[in-house]
């Protein structure tokens, strides 16, 4: 059975296992950086199947105007079953409809987001990280 919840803490090894199983490109070999990445988020929404972590929406939000979805990931073996879509819905449930959702998509996921209600935005800017 799938369940979705806001997490107030996390197990780093459990999260690293999910990041690796999802195929998302993150520095999972750098545990310190990943611990900072996760602990700095102020909204972690998870999907669990019979207690096992299978999905994550890692977010930063001011809870009044905007929520930035830093990572949306689902274990590859469970992708295309609606888990990511439900995690995104849960973000809106938690933050409310008055809070705008923003995210930066990987090239491989560009066709996914319009299917789940997101609009392409052409007014963003970036300073790329060095590594």
N, C-alpha and C positions, 0 to 999 in steps of 0.2 A: 504494500500500500504506500502511495506517495503522500508526503506531508510537506507543507511549506511553512517556514517560520522565520522570524527575525532572530538572529543570534547575537547575544551580548558578549560572547567570547568565542574562541576558536582553538582547535587543536592544529598546530602548524603541520604536523605530518599528515593528518587527514586532508587538510587543504592542499598540500603539495601533491598528494596522490591524485586528487581530483584535477588539479591543474594539468598534471601529466596525462591523465586519462582523457582529458577533453581535447587535447591537441592545440590549445591556445599557446601562443608564443609569449612566454614570460620567463624570467631568469630563475627557474626553479632550482638550479644548482646553487644559487646564492641564497642560503636560508635566512641570513640576516636581512637582506634586501626584501625578501618575500614576507618576512615577519613584519617589517616596517610597512610594506605595501598593504598588508591586511589590517594591522592594528591602527593605521591612520584612517581607514574608512570609517565613516560614522553610521553606515547602514549596511549590514550584511544580511541578505535574504538567502536562505538555503532551501534546497529541495532534497528530501531524504526518502529513500525507498527502504522500508523496513529498518530504519535507523541508519542506513548507510548513506553518506553524503554523495549525491549524484548531480547536483546542480548548485550554482551560486550566481547571485547578482551582487557584485561589490560596488558600493555607491558612496558618494559624498553629497550631502545635501544641507541646505540651510533650513529646510522643512517649511519654508514659506513661499519661495519663489522658484527655485530650481533644484533639480536632482541630476547629478552627473553619474551615469552608469559607467563605471570604470571598466568593469569586466562582466560579461555574461557568458557563463560556460556550463556545459552539460557533458557528462561522460559520453564519449563517442558511441558506446554501445547502446545508449538510450536517446541519442539525438533523433530528431524528426518525430517525436512523440508528443510534442506540445509542452514539454517541461520549460524550455526557454520562454515561450510565449506566456506561460503561467507565471514564471518569475517576474517578467516585465509587468504583468497585470498586478501582481502583488506589490511591486514598487509603487504603483499608482494608488493601490488600496492604502498602503502605509503612509504615503506622503500627501495624498489627496489630489483631487482633480485640478486644484488651483496651482499646483506645482508642475512646472514644465520639465519634461524629461529630455535630457541630452545624452548623446553617446558618440563615440568615434568608432566607426566600424572597420574591421579588417576587410581587405579587398575581397576575400573569399566569402564574406557574409553580406555584401552589398545588396544582393537580391532578397535576402531574408527579411530585413527590417521593413520594407514597404508592405510585405505580406502580413505583418503583425501591427500595422497602423502607423508606422513612422514615416515622416516626410523628409526627403533629402533637403539639406540646408546648405546654402552656398555662401554664407556670411560668417565663416569661422576662420581663425588664423592660428598658426602654430609656430613655436620655436622648438625644433626637434631636439630630443635628448642625444647626448653623445654616445651612450651605451645602454 
